[in-house]
């Protein structure tokens, strides 16, 4: 009778040890997952802030005249048989590839602006609490 009681107690102790080991492992895995999420969440705003800083420097350089905006434009050829004058000149236009690049850049600027706004909101709501 005593040996069966000892066996039951040993089995119960083994179940308790296994249960505690499983719980510790579960919480350890959760901690690792949350740490990875935290690291990613702090890396993205830092990267966004660095990009915004670079953009501000470039904007200041353009505003102060250190860098100039250059356009790849062409003027349509005038009709050589007509007499010259001010009224027959057409306005300069961007080349087709430059026009595509312009609209692509505008689209990308809008995308980056939305991403930066999202990251700034994320920083305000999550990181600065």
Rosetta blueprint (number, residue, H / E / L):
1 X L
2 X H
3 X H
4 X H
5 X H
6 X H
7 X H
8 X H
9 X H
10 X H
11 X H
12 X H
13 X H
14 X H
15 X H
16 X H
17 X H
18 X H
19 X H
20 X H
21 X H
22 X H
23 X H
24 X H
25 X H
26 X H
27 X H
28 X H
29 X H
30 X H
31 X H
32 X H
33 X H
34 X H
35 X H
36 X H
37 X H
38 X H
39 X H
40 X H
41 X H
42 X H
43 X H
44 X H
45 X H
46 X H
47 X H
48 X H
49 X H
50 X H
51 X H
52 X H
53 X H
54 X H
55 X H
56 X H
57 X H
58 X H
59 X H
60 X H
61 X H
62 X H
63 X H
64 X H
65 X L
66 X L
67 X L
68 X L
69 X L
70 X L
71 X L
72 X L
73 X E
74 X E
75 X L
76 X L
77 X L
78 X L
79 X L
80 X L
81 X L
82 X L
83 X L
84 X L
85 X L
86 X L
87 X L
88 X L
89 X L
90 X L
91 X L
92 X L
93 X E
94 X E
95 X L
96 X H
97 X H
98 X H
99 X H
100 X H
101 X H
102 X H
103 X H
104 X H
105 X H
106 X H
107 X H
108 X H
109 X H
110 X H
111 X H
112 X H
113 X H
114 X H
115 X H
116 X H
117 X H
118 X H
119 X H
120 X H
121 X H
122 X H
123 X H
124 X H
125 X H
126 X H
127 X H
128 X L
129 X L
